[in-house]
Amino acid sequence: MKLSKLYFLTLTALIISACGGGSDGASNETSPTSTPTSESDHQTLPSSENTTIGNTENTENTENTEPEVPETEVEPTPIPSINIVQFIVNGIPETADGTVNFIKPNQEVISYSLSEMRSQSGVTLTSNDYSVESTILYEGINYVLTTASISIHSGMTSPVSLNYNALAAEAGVIHITLNNLPSGSTERLVSVYDNESNLVNSQMTNNFNVTLSLNPGTYTISYQGYLDNANNRYYSANNTNNITVTAASTQDLAISYSADNVFYEVGAYYPAWGTYGRDHQIHHLDAKDLDVLYYAFLNFNANGIVTLGDGYADTEKRFTTNVTTAHGVYQAGTWFGEGSDKPFYGNLERIQQLKTLAKNQYNNDLIAVFSIGGWTWSGNFPSVAADPQKRLAFANSATALVEQYNMDGLDLDWEFPVWGVQNEHINAANTAIAAQGAGITNEQKQAILDQYLQYSDAANYVELIKVVRQKLDNLSNTTGKTYHLSIAINQAPENITLNHYSQMLPYLDSINIMSYDAAGTWDSTTGHQSPLSATEGTDAPNYTTTKGQWNLISSVAALNAEGVSNQKIIAGIPLYGRQWVEVDVGLAHIPGVYQSGVTGPGEWEDGSLGYNCLMGDSFSNVKDNEVCASFANTASDYTYILVRDNNNVLRSVGNFGEVGINGYTISGVTYPFDRIVESYYYNPLSRMFITYDSATMVKIKAHWLKQQGLKGAMFWDTSGDAPNPETNPDPSLIDALANTFN
């Protein structure tokens, strides 16, 4: 509420008048010895018409004379003082907002919002007695003000308390019917998520019907898919509902299922630098099971011109001898004679041979696409995406490279729009928020976020995607090929909601969730880097490594809430682990979980090692690395699956149970997917903890994404997988995923 200048001018004039402003005004001061009169002593009007006025002893010549009435002294209207009043609001969430009405005795109403009243500057109220009224509906709960009245007077120094009481609002009812499922299908699970992607209700249908009672609010409803094993068809709901529930309302939803093409995409990123120290070559890749190979990374300058990331590794390196694999023979690229006349060499030439072998040996139409950007080379994305001319230069130059090197499309890896390159903006915002201390309000937090975050990135990214798709389509008109376009995105729901991914869907083949690095040795507490479901709870008191929403299930739910269908979503799976050492057992039923630790020595960098390193000397091709060899055969002995039991208690169970369409079964107990967190390694002898995805965990994720009807999954990165599985007895994670899909 604001007071106008006119109000203050009028108030000033009244004060001057009341004080007898000017030299002719009578003094209202009293002598030091005088006794102040009460307000009633100023009443000078006659008390009745029979009152005798004047000297009653002398009545001569007064018979026909009107009595002389003295002038009436009019008491000036008191001017109420204006006060700045601070309030303490109790009993209602800080994020709730609404209106509070202050009602004067004359029934004049003054209204303020809760956010105004919570502000440190306070609100303006005149001295008076007020009755107070407010009822606020927030997240399905009515909060009723129980403070009935307040008194405001000048000189107040203490804040005024307003107290709310929570009363559950009358729930709304949703009746849901599932249609067009094949005969023989079993009942399906219906799950409800709030607008922060938290699971609020989950029920199995009865005769393919379910009735949900929900508090007023906005929700996303998802429907479990059905795999018809007899006919090798997968049925999924045609839509994920975003609904608004009002108090005492009733809604009927009819959900139709349809059969999807039973094909789940297996993708993986190949790091160009793997050809060096890791000695990870294109001919080590699996030509049978990979559907999409993402070649990481291309770079681009401030003008948007896209270039190869490493000219030598990409197109110049020569493999001067033939290499025989289970998939076929890779021909040498020599400096002289046969094999010296190729248009280019290096990794990109080997990729052409990989695609040919995949087709000839397995009839596999493997595609390979350039991935642009990544953690290191995202710096120019914001400025290029914001400029139409630079967007065009980016699209033209990237498409030209696709044509020149016979690649099959593009993948954009901007890390990260809105949050800033390498999280620069969100980190600065979080630092500023932390500096405000524990008393900071949600409104203050949001103001800081608004100051730092680059919201325009979201719309600019859509425009960049549009022009890239246009140029790829133009190339299609020339070559007759269909070109792939995808993006890799942050897994955090709070970042997903800030971007416009639904607006990109007409132009994209897939959205790849980087559902890893949710925890790592940048934290001093062990955690889970690629959880399927959330772990946060009262039995995880040291859980500091990530927010509960940073898990695959919540990331998918957040995309659904933004209008992205599961058929466009690719789930990310790590081919590496994050390592802590000096970790105590802690709680016996979850050994090593949420315990203090320090960064381990790692393989190619501190605290980070490949899945194949963790397998130790069980590989037929032992890694020449002391850290990797130290694992020996311990991985199978010390790998656990973290779950929540039927009492919602975290437990670590064995890694060698059975994975099926309903979850993970071990020792006669089945854990549904939304109660499975992640696999991990903990050795109490070496006191080493590693968060990683075991082959069992990959199978669990594969079954879950089949159940949900996702497009598929991808791995980062191929250098961490087992070498050619045909010559290696150990489980390849890429194989584990592909075999589960098939």
ChimeraX attribute file (.defattr): number of C-alpha atoms within 10 A of each C-alpha:
attribute: neighborCount
match mode: 1-to-1
recipient: residues
	/A:1	11
	/A:2	6
	/A:3	8
	/A:4	8
	/A:5	9
	/A:6	9
	/A:7	10
	/A:8	11
	/A:9	10
	/A:10	10
	/A:11	14
	/A:12	11
	/A:13	12
	/A:14	17
	/A:15	14
	/A:16	11
	/A:17	13
	/A:18	13
	/A:19	13
	/A:20	14
	/A:21	13
	/A:22	9
	/A:23	7
	/A:24	7
	/A:25	10
	/A:26	10
	/A:27	9
	/A:28	8
	/A:29	8
	/A:30	10
	/A:31	8
	/A:32	7
	/A:33	6
	/A:34	8
	/A:35	8
	/A:36	11
	/A:37	9
	/A:38	8
	/A:39	8
	/A:40	7
	/A:41	8
	/A:42	11
	/A:43	13
	/A:44	12
	/A:45	12
	/A:46	13
	/A:47	8
	/A:48	7
	/A:49	7
	/A:50	7
	/A:51	8
	/A:52	10
	/A:53	12
	/A:54	11
	/A:55	7
	/A:56	7
	/A:57	6
	/A:58	8
	/A:59	9
	/A:60	6
	/A:61	7
	/A:62	9
	/A:63	8
	/A:64	6
	/A:65	7
	/A:66	7
	/A:67	11
	/A:68	8
	/A:69	10
	/A:70	10
	/A:71	8
	/A:72	10
	/A:73	10
	/A:74	10
	/A:75	10
	/A:76	11
	/A:77	8
	/A:78	9
	/A:79	12
	/A:80	13
	/A:81	13
	/A:82	14
	/A:83	17
	/A:84	15
	/A:85	21
	/A:86	21
	/A:87	19
	/A:88	13
	/A:89	19
	/A:90	13
	/A:91	14
	/A:92	19
	/A:93	13
	/A:94	14
	/A:95	11
	/A:96	14
	/A:97	15
	/A:98	14
	/A:99	16
	/A:100	20
	/A:101	17
	/A:102	20
	/A:103	18
	/A:104	15
	/A:105	10
	/A:106	7
	/A:107	10
	/A:108	10
	/A:109	14
	/A:110	15
	/A:111	14
	/A:112	15
	/A:113	14
	/A:114	19
	/A:115	17
	/A:116	17
	/A:117	20
	/A:118	17
	/A:119	15
	/A:120	10
	/A:121	12
	/A:122	15
	/A:123	18
	/A:124	17
	/A:125	18
	/A:126	17
	/A:127	17
	/A:128	17
	/A:129	15
	/A:130	22
	/A:131	17
	/A:132	20
	/A:133	17
	/A:134	18
	/A:135	18
	/A:136	20
	/A:137	18
	/A:138	20
	/A:139	16
	/A:140	21
	/A:141	20
	/A:142	19
	/A:143	22
	/A:144	18
	/A:145	21
	/A:146	16
	/A:147	15
	/A:148	12
	/A:149	13
	/A:150	15
	/A:151	11
	/A:152	18
	/A:153	16
	/A:154	14
	/A:155	10
	/A:156	13
	/A:157	9
	/A:158	10
	/A:159	12
	/A:160	15
	/A:161	13
	/A:162	19
	/A:163	16
	/A:164	20
	/A:165	16
	/A:166	17
	/A:167	13
	/A:168	15
	/A:169	19
	/A:170	17
	/A:171	20
	/A:172	20
	/A:173	20
	/A:174	17
	/A:175	14
	/A:176	18
	/A:177	16
	/A:178	20
	/A:179	14
	/A:180	13
	/A:181	21
	/A:182	15
	/A:183	7
	/A:184	8
	/A:185	12
	/A:186	15
	/A:187	16
	/A:188	20
	/A:189	16
	/A:190	21
	/A:191	17
	/A:192	22
	/A:193	21
	/A:194	19
	/A:195	18
	/A:196	17
	/A:197	22
	/A:198	18
	/A:199	18
	/A:200	11
	/A:201	14
	/A:202	15
	/A:203	13
	/A:204	17
	/A:205	17
	/A:206	13
	/A:207	11
	/A:208	16
	/A:209	17
	/A:210	17
	/A:211	17
	/A:212	18
	/A:213	16
	/A:214	24
	/A:215	22
	/A:216	24
	/A:217	19
	/A:218	17
	/A:219	23
	/A:220	24
	/A:221	20
	/A:222	21
	/A:223	24
	/A:224	18
	/A:225	24
	/A:226	25
	/A:227	21
	/A:228	16
	/A:229	8
	/A:230	7
	/A:231	7
	/A:232	11
	/A:233	17
	/A:234	21
	/A:235	25
	/A:236	26
	/A:237	24
	/A:238	15
	/A:239	17
	/A:240	18
	/A:241	18
	/A:242	18
	/A:243	13
	/A:244	14
	/A:245	20
	/A:246	19
	/A:247	16
	/A:248	14
	/A:249	14
	/A:250	13
	/A:251	15
	/A:252	11
	/A:253	12
	/A:254	10
	/A:255	17
	/A:256	15
	/A:257	19
	/A:258	17
	/A:259	19
	/A:260	15
	/A:261	10
	/A:262	16
	/A:263	13
	/A:264	22
	/A:265	18
	/A:266	23
	/A:267	29
	/A:268	25
	/A:269	21
	/A:270	25
	/A:271	19
	/A:272	22
	/A:273	19
	/A:274	16
	/A:275	18
	/A:276	10
	/A:277	8
	/A:278	13
	/A:279	11
	/A:280	19
	/A:281	19
	/A:282	25
	/A:283	22
	/A:284	20
	/A:285	25
	/A:286	22
	/A:287	25
	/A:288	21
	/A:289	21
	/A:290	23
	/A:291	21
	/A:292	19
	/A:293	24
	/A:294	25
	/A:295	23
	/A:296	22
	/A:297	26
	/A:298	23
	/A:299	22
	/A:300	22
	/A:301	16
	/A:302	14
	/A:303	16
	/A:304	24
	/A:305	18
	/A:306	22
	/A:307	17
	/A:308	18
	/A:309	18
	/A:310	14
	/A:311	12
	/A:312	14
	/A:313	19
	/A:314	22
	/A:315	18
	/A:316	16
	/A:317	18
	/A:318	20
	/A:319	18
	/A:320	14
	/A:321	12
	/A:322	11
	/A:323	13
	/A:324	11
	/A:325	15
	/A:326	15
	/A:327	20
	/A:328	17
	/A:329	14
	/A:330	18
	/A:331	15
	/A:332	17
	/A:333	24
	/A:334	17
	/A:335	12
	/A:336	9
	/A:337	8
	/A:338	10
	/A:339	16
	/A:340	15
	/A:341	12
	/A:342	10
	/A:343	9
	/A:344	18
	/A:345	24
	/A:346	21
	/A:347	26
	/A:348	22
	/A:349	21
	/A:350	23
	/A:351	22
	/A:352	17
	/A:353	18
	/A:354	26
	/A:355	20
	/A:356	18
	/A:357	21
	/A:358	22
	/A:359	15
	/A:360	13
	/A:361	13
	/A:362	14
	/A:363	12
	/A:364	17
	/A:365	17
	/A:366	22
	/A:367	21
	/A:368	28
	/A:369	22
	/A:370	26
	/A:371	26
	/A:372	26
	/A:373	23
	/A:374	20
	/A:375	14
	/A:376	12
	/A:377	20
	/A:378	22
	/A:379	21
	/A:380	17
	/A:381	29
	/A:382	22
	/A:383	15
	/A:384	24
	/A:385	24
	/A:386	18
	/A:387	16
	/A:388	14
	/A:389	12
	/A:390	20
	/A:391	25
	/A:392	20
	/A:393	19
	/A:394	26
	/A:395	23
	/A:396	19
	/A:397	17
	/A:398	28
	/A:399	25
	/A:400	16
	/A:401	18
	/A:402	19
	/A:403	15
	/A:404	11
	/A:405	16
	/A:406	15
	/A:407	20
	/A:408	22
	/A:409	24
	/A:410	27
	/A:411	25
	/A:412	23
	/A:413	24
	/A:414	25
	/A:415	22
	/A:416	24
	/A:417	29
	/A:418	24
	/A:419	23
	/A:420	23
	/A:421	21
	/A:422	18
	/A:423	16
	/A:424	14
	/A:425	20
	/A:426	21
	/A:427	15
	/A:428	17
	/A:429	22
	/A:430	14
	/A:431	12
	/A:432	15
	/A:433	19
	/A:434	12
	/A:435	10
	/A:436	12
	/A:437	9
	/A:438	8
	/A:439	7
	/A:440	12
	/A:441	17
	/A:442	14
	/A:443	14
	/A:444	14
	/A:445	17
	/A:446	13
	/A:447	13
	/A:448	18
	/A:449	20
	/A:450	12
	/A:451	11
	/A:452	20
	/A:453	21
	/A:454	17
	/A:455	16
	/A:456	15
	/A:457	23
	/A:458	19
	/A:459	18
	/A:460	22
	/A:461	24
	/A:462	19
	/A:463	18
	/A:464	22
	/A:465	23
	/A:466	18
	/A:467	19
	/A:468	24
	/A:469	22
	/A:470	14
	/A:471	18
	/A:472	26
	/A:473	18
	/A:474	13
	/A:475	18
	/A:476	14
	/A:477	11
	/A:478	9
	/A:479	10
	/A:480	10
	/A:481	13
	/A:482	13
	/A:483	19
	/A:484	22
	/A:485	22
	/A:486	24
	/A:487	21
	/A:488	22
	/A:489	22
	/A:490	21
	/A:491	27
	/A:492	22
	/A:493	21
	/A:494	15
	/A:495	17
	/A:496	21
	/A:497	15
	/A:498	18
	/A:499	22
	/A:500	19
	/A:501	21
	/A:502	15
	/A:503	19
	/A:504	22
	/A:505	18
	/A:506	10
	/A:507	17
	/A:508	18
	/A:509	19
	/A:510	21
	/A:511	25
	/A:512	26
	/A:513	24
	/A:514	24
	/A:515	29
	/A:516	26
	/A:517	18
	/A:518	20
	/A:519	21
	/A:520	24
	/A:521	23
	/A:522	11
	/A:523	16
	/A:524	16
	/A:525	21
	/A:526	29
	/A:527	31
	/A:528	31
	/A:529	29
	/A:530	26
	/A:531	30
	/A:532	25
	/A:533	22
	/A:534	24
	/A:535	27
	/A:536	16
	/A:537	13
	/A:538	10
	/A:539	12
	/A:540	15
	/A:541	10
	/A:542	16
	/A:543	20
	/A:544	16
	/A:545	19
	/A:546	20
	/A:547	14
	/A:548	18
	/A:549	23
	/A:550	27
	/A:551	26
	/A:552	27
	/A:553	23
	/A:554	23
	/A:555	26
	/A:556	26
	/A:557	27
	/A:558	27
	/A:559	24
	/A:560	22
	/A:561	26
	/A:562	20
	/A:563	19
	/A:564	22
	/A:565	20
	/A:566	24
	/A:567	17
	/A:568	17
	/A:569	22
	/A:570	29
	/A:571	26
	/A:572	24
	/A:573	29
	/A:574	26
	/A:575	26
	/A:576	28
	/A:577	29
	/A:578	26
	/A:579	27
	/A:580	30
	/A:581	21
	/A:582	16
	/A:583	23
	/A:584	21
	/A:585	21
	/A:586	13
	/A:587	13
	/A:588	10
	/A:589	14
	/A:590	19
	/A:591	21
	/A:592	28
	/A:593	29
	/A:594	23
	/A:595	22
	/A:596	19
	/A:597	21
	/A:598	19
	/A:599	21
	/A:600	21
	/A:601	15
	/A:602	19
	/A:603	19
	/A:604	12
	/A:605	9
	/A:606	14
	/A:607	20
	/A:608	22
	/A:609	24
	/A:610	23
	/A:611	24
	/A:612	26
	/A:613	29
	/A:614	27
	/A:615	23
	/A:616	24
	/A:617	19
	/A:618	20
	/A:619	21
	/A:620	13
	/A:621	13
	/A:622	15
	/A:623	17
	/A:624	11
	/A:625	13
	/A:626	11
	/A:627	17
	/A:628	21
	/A:629	18
	/A:630	14
	/A:631	17
	/A:632	16
	/A:633	15
	/A:634	17
	/A:635	18
	/A:636	13
	/A:637	12
	/A:638	15
	/A:639	24
	/A:640	24
	/A:641	23
	/A:642	25
	/A:643	26
	/A:644	20
	/A:645	16
	/A:646	12
	/A:647	6
	/A:648	11
	/A:649	15
	/A:650	23
	/A:651	18
	/A:652	22
	/A:653	18
	/A:654	16
	/A:655	21
	/A:656	16
	/A:657	16
	/A:658	15
	/A:659	21
	/A:660	17
	/A:661	15
	/A:662	14
	/A:663	19
	/A:664	26
	/A:665	16
	/A:666	14
	/A:667	9
	/A:668	9
	/A:669	12
	/A:670	18
	/A:671	18
	/A:672	19
	/A:673	22
	/A:674	15
	/A:675	22
	/A:676	25
	/A:677	23
	/A:678	29
	/A:679	28
	/A:680	27
	/A:681	26
	/A:682	27
	/A:683	21
	/A:684	15
	/A:685	8
	/A:686	12
	/A:687	15
	/A:688	21
	/A:689	32
	/A:690	29
	/A:691	27
	/A:692	28
	/A:693	27
	/A:694	29
	/A:695	21
	/A:696	23
	/A:697	28
	/A:698	24
	/A:699	24
	/A:700	25
	/A:701	27
	/A:702	26
	/A:703	22
	/A:704	23
	/A:705	25
	/A:706	24
	/A:707	20
	/A:708	22
	/A:709	26
	/A:710	22
	/A:711	23
	/A:712	25
	/A:713	24
	/A:714	28
	/A:715	28
	/A:716	21
	/A:717	20
	/A:718	30
	/A:719	26
	/A:720	22
	/A:721	24
	/A:722	26
	/A:723	23
	/A:724	18
	/A:725	18
	/A:726	12
	/A:727	12
	/A:728	14
	/A:729	13
	/A:730	17
	/A:731	18
	/A:732	23
	/A:733	27
	/A:734	26
	/A:735	21
	/A:736	18
	/A:737	28
	/A:738	23
	/A:739	12
	/A:740	17
	/A:741	18
	/A:742	10
